[in-house]
């Protein structure tokens, strides 16, 4: 069994990692770390696992983690991993980071969008940004993509790669369930402000915006910008992206649609749908469902992309990257179907 440590176990993504690994045939979580509840059984916080695990919450000690584990997952807030991960990076120990600390390759860009000190340049150069259905890694430090970025990049990559669309026409309207706002209570996540309501937040300021542009530029260097908005909707889980792009003259929509299908034909967790997907089709799963349709009058392709923000957008994709890193079947630990 491959031995796992999870740092940041008390957050949503940390516990989702733990929950998914309980069903993994080749991995075992042997250590969980937090800054609170140290010395307590994890089931004191999450009583639903009492019959499954007696694991205790530990303090963070890199030397002990490297002695007892084969890989460490960081499910910590932005601005935390870039310092905690240094001993592991220096020892070339496998790290999968779910925070944003190693996603942006330009330190100034990170500091602008995250409002925190960046990781050191030498450490950024050792990190691979790995969108699990598209990228591979050459390093032991994997930067797991952001939830919004995942839902936006998967439908857009084949479109910009094939140069099918006007690159200055990309508009993305992304809506997230409340768990995407994290576990710490704020005014915007208070029940009375979220229930039976909808609100935009971080308008033109969301930290996943430069991440999306950075990754699109790898597939088409002419991408300069996108229009990207984010909203909170009154559901617990899921991301629903509505995208709008203008088809270039000289291409047919049928050609574009076939290219997208071919791009993902061997990808187990990306489903190109023939009808518009609902959020409930993917909640509780590691799937990204994508649908494209075309308006002949306006020349606009409408994109719908849906994922579970905590699974495909965080813990599930991290396990997918773990499976790739250790040459395990990609779907191991991730064979979940959506609830009815």
Steps between C-alpha positions, in 0.01 A plus 500: 500500500617850418499703821331840498521808723238773469585846632193716557261222596239723668410685177252383240759388244717328761214291631378425147846357427479283809150381413594405143819323605300272732387316184840502326645150456866603477523785750456554872485827693740451791526856630276808505621842614331819613561805716210418732352191668851351525498167684129444439353225283388634164153357564453758777468755218346267243293242694388334176840324473503354852443145377761543224803654669657576837771723350616783725564860399871586521709813498701575189854357502667459159764252619240265650279531192789404271587204724148361515353596162567466127321820397351806667187688395458864600136609532594828662398860430695711251820640645564201728637221280777707343684502834387167648599310184863620493654200686318259270609687188861503618487121552318442170217339697167464314262790569151559360383850585131592481560866583589765245856554623681335208249558217616838373854494363549875529556597867378855437178366353441283807557793735266720296211254493543319834622799702760277668876439466584263217688173516869523414577498128722192532209311657253620237732360234481157664119500498287360218148631450310181420148510360457126542309427178745696285846543659769269634771570755878478490547611860409385850320825580152507345287812505136396485285738292236726649136396488383781270810459284430129456141556389604777259820353354366157408251628238721787382832322442397314181336817367810718540737219401319461167480880460128460434384811686560874510733518798377842613143370528536265798235572766463268800222523759577255782267420790609308809331326788569633847766242593723671244521799734679285761413399853571828680178694547474844343220747441466386138466135606250563780181298453268799480715656226533185291170317537247584228748746355786542252792740500805579292831527682861596422383663176805522269714411803472123539837328541409224252484752215879526443527123547256439214679745272843357589392148408314598182815676377683166513262373233479821299752774567269763350258484797533830687193530721155365584187645656434300816233542767420291806182464703381315809179301463294341781618140460764317703711352222574550134620746238291596198687689226322673213751605235463700180752510215481615137569240232763607246395522137617202298402244762172316542352425840483130413875504441559665836272263685670196347842635593396541864364144504823367350712697748330329795409164346738306727438705813294315760396803699403745225161436341393691187123509528240508223260690726551778752623354832361586841708563809348191662648283222850543646465584870668224698715392203834574335341569161501820299200510266529730198239611248538729199229659288511757219293803406523542122359853516762640740785259426534431874582160649344455843696276737359328807745334736406348837708341776488424871721772647634284786562188292591581140588853610721390791536163676390271216735659250779486759444123531494474121841672498617269779396197297696629200806577713510149646399326174167378639177460303366849453152421625606327824322656796288715270229269369207696638169567330286805555204476731155487343 
